[in-house]
Amino acid sequence: MPTSAINGVQLYWELSGNGEPVVLVHGSWGDHHNWARVVPALSNTLRVATYDRRGHSRSERPGSGSIADDVEDLARLIEHLFDGPAHVIGNSFGAAIALRLAAQRPDLARSLVVHEPPLFGLLDGNSEARPVLDAVGERIAAVAALLQAGDMPGGAQRFVETVAFGPGAWTQLPQATRETFVFNAPTWLEEIQETESATMALDRLSGFSAPTLLSLGGQSPPFFAMVVERVAQALPHAGRYLFAQAGHVPHLSHPEEYIRVVNGFIRETATPRGASAV
């Protein structure tokens, strides 16, 4: 599959299916393979684009980047692949990118589906969230210290077992997934060193009126619900969905439910109530 020069970097992308255009934006450490369990079914009725964000896997790693670069990459990729707006679906850091796209380029998002953006800066001053965020911050700092010392495998394993999934999870991951985590570790380190990436000006979402779905995992740490609540205040028209048995990556852990929710949301978005489907 191709790579294209997008916003000054070579981005790897894949495109499959027919129907409403959709672009899936992966989170940190991963790549387009993160969506492998949902793309085949979504592609039955949708035109689905996945890609490796800059600094990840098959895309170019140009050195220090920013979340602003990621947003511009996404905007130009949508224009390149679809020559117009698409449904934008983001998970984790990809959700933060999708929200910023909605704020800056609302003309490019037919709808928005975001799951647990790690915009923890929005919780500054929240006394309820502070103890948990401090504990997670210590774990993230330990991961960063390993990566800064050049221990990419050790840092990746520490992240998986102390931040993302839990003790023992590293050895349960497929070898290819572990290799992806290690390879993309330097980009994650850049992401967390950019304080701007942990927050956004929510008032900039006031001009975004397209259909939006904000989702949470019922097994996720409670601070994600706090972040989503702050985002929901800026998007009062947004719908909500709880993946009750899932956590931070429902498209990996509960793909059938994820497919059903996304397909249903886009179907209703593309066919307004009272209209007949073509």
C-alpha positions in Angstrom: 0.0 0.0 0.0 1.2 3.5 -0.7 2.9 6.3 1.2 2.2 9.9 0.2 3.9 13.2 0.9 1.5 14.8 3.4 2.4 18.1 5.1 6.1 17.6 4.4 6.4 14.0 5.6 5.8 10.6 4.0 2.7 9.0 5.6 1.8 5.3 5.1 -1.9 4.7 4.6 -4.4 2.0 3.6 -7.9 2.4 2.1 -10.6 -0.2 1.8 -14.3 -0.6 1.2 -16.9 1.6 -0.2 -19.5 4.0 1.2 -19.2 7.0 3.5 -15.6 8.1 4.0 -14.1 7.3 7.4 -10.6 7.9 8.8 -9.3 6.1 11.9 -6.7 7.8 14.0 -4.6 5.5 16.3 -3.2 6.4 19.7 0.4 6.4 21.0 2.9 3.5 20.6 0.8 1.8 17.9 0.0 2.2 14.2 -2.7 1.4 11.6 -2.6 -2.3 12.8 -4.4 -1.1 16.0 -7.6 -1.1 13.9 -7.1 -4.5 12.3 -9.9 -6.2 14.3 -12.6 -3.7 13.1 -11.5 -2.6 9.6 -12.8 -5.7 7.7 -16.3 -5.3 9.1 -16.4 -1.5 8.8 -15.2 -1.8 5.2 -18.3 -3.7 4.3 -20.3 -0.5 4.3 -17.8 2.3 4.6 -14.7 3.7 2.8 -12.2 3.2 5.6 -8.8 4.9 5.8 -6.1 3.9 8.3 -2.6 5.4 8.5 0.5 5.5 10.6 0.9 8.8 12.2 4.2 10.6 11.7 7.0 9.0 13.7 5.1 5.7 13.8 6.0 2.4 12.0 6.0 2.8 8.2 5.5 6.6 8.2 8.5 9.0 8.2 10.1 10.0 11.5 11.3 13.5 10.8 12.5 14.3 14.3 10.7 16.4 16.9 7.1 17.0 16.0 4.0 18.3 17.7 0.3 17.6 18.1 -0.2 20.6 15.8 1.7 18.7 13.1 -0.5 15.6 13.7 -3.6 17.7 13.3 -2.4 19.2 10.1 -1.3 15.8 8.8 -4.8 14.5 9.4 -6.4 17.5 7.7 -4.3 17.1 4.6 -4.6 13.3 4.5 -8.4 13.7 4.5 -8.2 16.1 1.6 -5.7 13.9 -0.2 -7.8 10.7 0.1 -11.3 12.0 0.0 -11.1 15.5 -1.4 -13.7 16.5 1.2 -14.9 15.8 4.7 -14.9 12.4 6.4 -16.1 10.8 9.5 -13.2 11.0 12.0 -12.7 8.3 14.6 -9.9 8.6 17.2 -8.7 6.6 20.1 -6.6 7.9 23.0 -4.0 10.4 21.6 -5.7 10.0 18.3 -8.9 11.2 20.0 -7.1 14.3 21.1 -5.9 14.9 17.5 -9.5 14.4 16.2 -10.9 16.9 18.7 -8.3 19.5 17.6 -9.2 18.9 14.0 -12.9 19.5 14.8 -11.9 22.8 16.5 -9.6 24.0 13.7 -11.1 22.4 10.6 -14.8 21.6 11.2 -15.3 21.6 7.5 -13.4 18.3 7.3 -15.3 16.3 9.8 -18.7 14.9 8.8 -18.9 13.5 12.3 -16.7 12.7 15.2 -16.2 9.6 17.4 -13.6 9.9 20.2 -12.7 7.5 22.9 -10.9 8.7 26.1 -8.6 11.5 24.9 -5.7 11.8 27.4 -6.2 15.6 27.9 -5.2 15.4 31.6 -4.3 19.1 31.6 -8.0 19.8 31.5 -8.2 18.4 35.1 -5.7 20.9 36.6 -7.2 22.1 39.8 -9.5 19.1 40.1 -8.8 17.8 43.7 -10.7 14.6 43.1 -8.5 13.6 40.1 -5.2 14.8 41.6 -4.1 11.7 43.6 -4.8 9.3 40.8 -3.1 11.6 38.2 -0.1 12.0 40.4 0.3 8.2 40.7 0.0 7.7 37.0 2.4 10.6 36.4 5.0 8.8 38.5 4.6 5.6 36.4 4.9 7.6 33.2 8.0 9.4 34.5 9.6 5.9 35.2 8.8 4.9 31.6 10.3 8.1 30.3 13.5 7.6 32.4 14.1 4.2 30.8 13.5 5.6 27.3 15.8 8.5 27.9 18.5 6.1 29.0 18.1 4.3 25.7 16.3 1.2 27.0 13.4 1.1 24.5 12.4 -2.5 25.2 12.4 -1.9 29.0 10.5 1.3 28.7 7.9 -0.2 26.4 7.4 -3.2 28.8 7.1 -0.8 31.8 4.5 1.2 30.0 2.4 -1.9 29.0 2.6 -3.4 32.5 2.3 -0.3 34.8 0.2 2.2 32.7 -1.6 0.5 29.8 -2.7 -3.1 30.7 -1.2 -4.5 33.9 1.4 -6.9 35.3 2.4 -9.8 33.0 0.7 -8.2 29.9 3.9 -7.7 28.0 4.6 -11.4 27.4 1.0 -12.0 26.4 1.2 -9.5 23.5 2.1 -10.9 20.0 5.8 -10.5 19.1 4.9 -8.1 16.3 2.9 -5.9 18.7 5.9 -5.8 21.1 8.2 -4.8 18.3 5.8 -2.0 17.3 5.8 -0.7 20.9 9.6 -0.7 21.0 10.0 0.9 17.5 7.5 3.7 18.3 8.7 4.4 21.8 10.8 7.5 20.8 7.7 9.2 19.4 5.7 8.6 22.6 8.6 10.2 24.5 8.3 13.3 22.3 4.5 13.4 22.7 4.6 13.4 26.5 7.4 16.1 26.6 5.1 18.5 24.8 2.9 19.9 27.5 0.5 21.4 24.9 -0.5 17.9 23.9 -2.2 17.2 27.3 -4.8 20.0 27.0 -6.7 22.1 24.5 -8.8 25.3 24.4 -12.3 23.7 24.6 -14.0 27.0 23.7 -12.6 26.4 20.1 -15.1 23.5 19.8 -18.0 26.0 20.0 -18.1 26.2 16.2 -18.3 22.4 15.7 -21.9 21.3 15.3 -21.5 18.0 13.4 -22.8 14.8 15.1 -20.4 13.6 17.8 -20.1 10.5 20.0 -18.0 10.5 23.1 -17.2 7.1 24.5 -15.7 5.6 27.6 -14.6 2.2 28.9 -16.3 1.0 32.0 -13.0 -0.6 33.1 -10.9 2.5 32.5 -9.4 4.7 35.3 -11.9 7.2 36.5 -10.0 10.3 35.3 -10.9 9.5 31.7 -14.5 10.0 32.6 -13.6 13.3 34.1 -11.8 14.4 30.9 -14.7 13.3 28.7 -17.1 15.2 31.0 -15.1 18.4 30.4 -15.1 17.8 26.6 -18.9 17.1 26.8 -19.5 20.5 28.3 -17.9 22.1 25.2 -20.0 19.8 22.9 -23.5 19.8 24.5 -25.0 18.1 21.5 -22.7 15.1 21.7 -24.0 11.6 22.4 -22.4 9.3 24.9 -21.6 5.6 24.9 -20.2 3.4 27.6 -18.3 0.2 26.7 -19.2 -1.3 30.0 -16.8 -4.3 29.9 -14.0 -2.6 28.0 -11.2 -0.2 28.9 -9.0 2.2 26.9 -9.0 0.2 23.6 -12.4 -1.2 23.0 -11.7 -1.7 19.3 -9.1 -4.2 20.3 -10.8 -5.8 23.3 -14.4 -5.7 22.2 -14.3 -5.4 18.4 -17.9 -6.7 17.7 -19.4 -4.1 20.1 -17.2 -1.4 18.7 -18.2 -2.2 15.1 -21.9 -2.2 16.0 -21.7 1.2 17.8 -19.6 2.9 15.0 -21.7 1.5 12.2 -25.0 2.5 14.0 -23.7 6.0 14.7 -22.5 6.7 11.1 -25.7 5.1 9.6 -27.8 7.6 11.6 -25.4 10.4 10.8 -25.6 9.7 7.1 -29.4 9.2 7.1 -31.1 11.8 9.3 -34.1 10.7 11.2 -37.2 10.9 9.1 -35.3 10.3 5.9 -35.1 7.1 3.9 -31.8 5.3 3.3 -30.8 5.1 -0.3 
